[in-house]
Amino acid sequence: MNKFIKWGLLVAALGLLGAGWYLGLAWAPPDREMGDVQRIMYVHVPLQWMAMLGMFINFVAAVAYLFKASWKLDAAAEAAAEIGLVLGTAGMITGAIWGKPTWGVYWSWDPRLTSEAIMLVTYTGYLVLRRFVEDPEKRATWSAVVAIIGAINLPIVWFSVRWWRSLHQVQSSPRTVDPEMVLALRVSAFGMLAITLFFLVLRYRQALAERLAEVALPDALPGDVPVTTVPHNSTKVA
């Protein structure tokens, strides 16, 4: 990735996040019922959105891998799962912080929280599987199957607040909240998207390099980046 684009993306991400959080903390009005506690929304909601995006990318890459095996797709699936799990965990922590003053407890076996906890455990298992299977091709295939099974939970997490009676509020829309809140949330979300893409690309490139170093040229899958072997197990991307 071009250095200018890479670091430009990071600068844009930090700028948007800083602007969005400033708008959320100092400019947007407090919530009518929750007051200033609601301001954590500008961190919590973008984290959750980007976690879902990362896990959806993992699902798409896993399906694509089963149709056309490629180390690029396997690396993309691994990177997306890792980023999604980190963001989802941060989202759950911020949600617990929000929940304490709102519900009186940090944790409740609410349908949204329960389904999300299952989702995080599933993707943790996905990454553990990748560490314990030594054969690269078996690892890629088995983890792709686990990713597809795990993705069944994504719509359950998203729609849980609509399908069941829940402590967690139903998703708001621009028509149901103050326009200033909408702007602050959108700026924060675009900032979180930019920083998610930044880390996804970095982790993808690292995962692909690891995969190409792990396999020999005769075992490389179609469509892979060519590598040049050098002495003692060392490779470099051509």
DRENGUGU-732692 format. One line per field, with one value per residue (C-alpha): residue number from 1; residue in three letters; x, y, z. Coordinates in steps of 0.05 Angstrom, whole numbers, plus 5000, padded with zeros to 4 digits. Layout:
N
tortor	NUM;...
lumti	Ala;...
xx	X;...
yy	Y;...
zz	Z;...
END
This chain:
238
tortor	1;2;3;4;5;6;7;8;9;10;11;12;13;14;15;16;17;18;19;20;21;22;23;24;25;26;27;28;29;30;31;32;33;34;35;36;37;38;39;40;41;42;43;44;45;46;47;48;49;50;51;52;53;54;55;56;57;58;59;60;61;62;63;64;65;66;67;68;69;70;71;72;73;74;75;76;77;78;79;80;81;82;83;84;85;86;87;88;89;90;91;92;93;94;95;96;97;98;99;100;101;102;103;104;105;106;107;108;109;110;111;112;113;114;115;116;117;118;119;120;121;122;123;124;125;126;127;128;129;130;131;132;133;134;135;136;137;138;139;140;141;142;143;144;145;146;147;148;149;150;151;152;153;154;155;156;157;158;159;160;161;162;163;164;165;166;167;168;169;170;171;172;173;174;175;176;177;178;179;180;181;182;183;184;185;186;187;188;189;190;191;192;193;194;195;196;197;198;199;200;201;202;203;204;205;206;207;208;209;210;211;212;213;214;215;216;217;218;219;220;221;222;223;224;225;226;227;228;229;230;231;232;233;234;235;236;237;238
lumti	Met;Asn;Lys;Phe;Ile;Lys;Trp;Gly;Leu;Leu;Val;Ala;Ala;Leu;Gly;Leu;Leu;Gly;Ala;Gly;Trp;Tyr;Leu;Gly;Leu;Ala;Trp;Ala;Pro;Pro;Asp;Arg;Glu;Met;Gly;Asp;Val;Gln;Arg;Ile;Met;Tyr;Val;His;Val;Pro;Leu;Gln;Trp;Met;Ala;Met;Leu;Gly;Met;Phe;Ile;Asn;Phe;Val;Ala;Ala;Val;Ala;Tyr;Leu;Phe;Lys;Ala;Ser;Trp;Lys;Leu;Asp;Ala;Ala;Ala;Glu;Ala;Ala;Ala;Glu;Ile;Gly;Leu;Val;Leu;Gly;Thr;Ala;Gly;Met;Ile;Thr;Gly;Ala;Ile;Trp;Gly;Lys;Pro;Thr;Trp;Gly;Val;Tyr;Trp;Ser;Trp;Asp;Pro;Arg;Leu;Thr;Ser;Glu;Ala;Ile;Met;Leu;Val;Thr;Tyr;Thr;Gly;Tyr;Leu;Val;Leu;Arg;Arg;Phe;Val;Glu;Asp;Pro;Glu;Lys;Arg;Ala;Thr;Trp;Ser;Ala;Val;Val;Ala;Ile;Ile;Gly;Ala;Ile;Asn;Leu;Pro;Ile;Val;Trp;Phe;Ser;Val;Arg;Trp;Trp;Arg;Ser;Leu;His;Gln;Val;Gln;Ser;Ser;Pro;Arg;Thr;Val;Asp;Pro;Glu;Met;Val;Leu;Ala;Leu;Arg;Val;Ser;Ala;Phe;Gly;Met;Leu;Ala;Ile;Thr;Leu;Phe;Phe;Leu;Val;Leu;Arg;Tyr;Arg;Gln;Ala;Leu;Ala;Glu;Arg;Leu;Ala;Glu;Val;Ala;Leu;Pro;Asp;Ala;Leu;Pro;Gly;Asp;Val;Pro;Val;Thr;Thr;Val;Pro;His;Asn;Ser;Thr;Lys;Val;Ala
xx	5000;5026;5055;5019;4952;4966;4987;4937;4882;4907;4910;4840;4815;4844;4819;4748;4747;4772;4720;4664;4679;4686;4618;4588;4618;4615;4566;4509;4455;4448;4395;4327;4322;4394;4428;4503;4511;4485;4547;4585;4541;4591;4644;4601;4558;4614;4654;4595;4582;4654;4657;4598;4631;4695;4658;4617;4682;4707;4644;4651;4725;4709;4655;4700;4757;4714;4697;4767;4823;4873;4920;4898;4826;4850;4892;4834;4788;4839;4852;4777;4762;4818;4798;4724;4737;4779;4726;4669;4703;4715;4642;4618;4661;4635;4565;4574;4599;4537;4492;4512;4481;4424;4401;4435;4480;4540;4513;4444;4426;4389;4379;4426;4481;4474;4476;4536;4573;4561;4587;4652;4663;4652;4704;4752;4744;4756;4823;4842;4829;4876;4931;4924;4919;4988;4971;4957;4906;4867;4870;4843;4786;4765;4767;4726;4672;4673;4669;4607;4573;4591;4562;4493;4494;4506;4434;4411;4454;4429;4355;4352;4324;4267;4252;4250;4230;4296;4328;4370;4336;4315;4362;4347;4342;4358;4284;4280;4341;4366;4402;4463;4468;4462;4520;4565;4550;4562;4629;4650;4627;4667;4728;4720;4711;4775;4816;4784;4805;4875;4885;4851;4900;4960;4937;4920;4989;5021;4977;4991;5066;5062;5022;5069;5129;5095;5082;5131;5122;5099;5043;5021;4948;4925;4923;4975;5028;5092;5148;5223;5254;5319;5360;5334;5258;5259;5214;5198;5140;5162
yy	5000;5068;5102;5167;5132;5089;5146;5193;5143;5142;5218;5223;5171;5206;5273;5247;5211;5273;5317;5267;5257;5332;5343;5287;5311;5387;5405;5355;5362;5311;5258;5277;5216;5193;5261;5263;5188;5180;5212;5146;5128;5164;5113;5051;5051;5060;5005;4958;4976;4965;4899;4874;4899;4861;4797;4805;4813;4750;4714;4738;4719;4650;4636;4661;4617;4554;4571;4592;4574;4631;4651;4723;4705;4665;4723;4772;4726;4721;4796;4813;4764;4792;4865;4848;4812;4869;4921;4877;4867;4942;4953;4905;4939;5008;4979;4953;5022;5052;4999;5010;5080;5064;4995;4993;4934;4924;4859;4829;4767;4811;4780;4831;4822;4747;4738;4785;4747;4683;4718;4740;4670;4640;4685;4673;4599;4613;4646;4591;4540;4577;4573;4498;4470;4465;4446;4511;4483;4446;4507;4552;4504;4487;4559;4580;4531;4557;4628;4613;4578;4636;4686;4657;4696;4764;4778;4751;4803;4858;4842;4816;4881;4877;4803;4798;4843;4873;4921;4945;5000;4989;5020;5094;5129;5201;5216;5198;5235;5306;5326;5348;5278;5249;5291;5275;5200;5200;5236;5188;5128;5150;5160;5090;5063;5095;5069;5000;4998;5021;4964;4914;4929;4926;4860;4831;4845;4815;4753;4743;4750;4698;4651;4656;4645;4584;4549;4529;4549;4480;4483;4554;4562;4593;4668;4679;4732;4701;4693;4685;4634;4649;4605;4576;4583;4658;4686;4754;4779;4792
zz	5000;4981;5043;5028;5024;5086;5131;5100;5119;5190;5195;5166;5215;5275;5251;5240;5306;5342;5308;5319;5392;5403;5371;5413;5478;5472;5416;5411;5464;5521;5515;5543;5588;5600;5601;5590;5600;5529;5501;5504;5444;5398;5417;5430;5368;5316;5351;5344;5272;5252;5291;5251;5187;5203;5217;5153;5113;5147;5124;5052;5049;5078;5027;4970;4995;4991;4919;4898;4946;4953;5008;4996;5015;5075;5099;5090;5130;5187;5188;5188;5244;5288;5277;5286;5352;5380;5361;5386;5453;5459;5440;5494;5546;5528;5527;5598;5620;5589;5619;5692;5700;5651;5674;5742;5723;5678;5649;5637;5599;5550;5480;5448;5499;5501;5425;5421;5475;5435;5373;5408;5436;5366;5334;5391;5376;5302;5318;5367;5312;5266;5318;5331;5260;5230;5159;5121;5073;5127;5171;5117;5098;5169;5192;5131;5152;5224;5198;5157;5215;5262;5213;5225;5290;5257;5237;5305;5340;5295;5298;5369;5396;5346;5352;5428;5487;5508;5556;5498;5458;5386;5335;5325;5258;5236;5241;5315;5343;5344;5279;5319;5348;5279;5253;5312;5305;5230;5236;5291;5249;5188;5232;5261;5190;5167;5225;5217;5144;5163;5212;5165;5109;5156;5187;5118;5091;5152;5149;5075;5085;5141;5097;5038;5084;5112;5047;4993;4921;4898;4950;4933;4914;4848;4846;4900;4899;4871;4921;4914;4961;4996;5043;5107;5103;5087;5033;5005;4963;4893
END
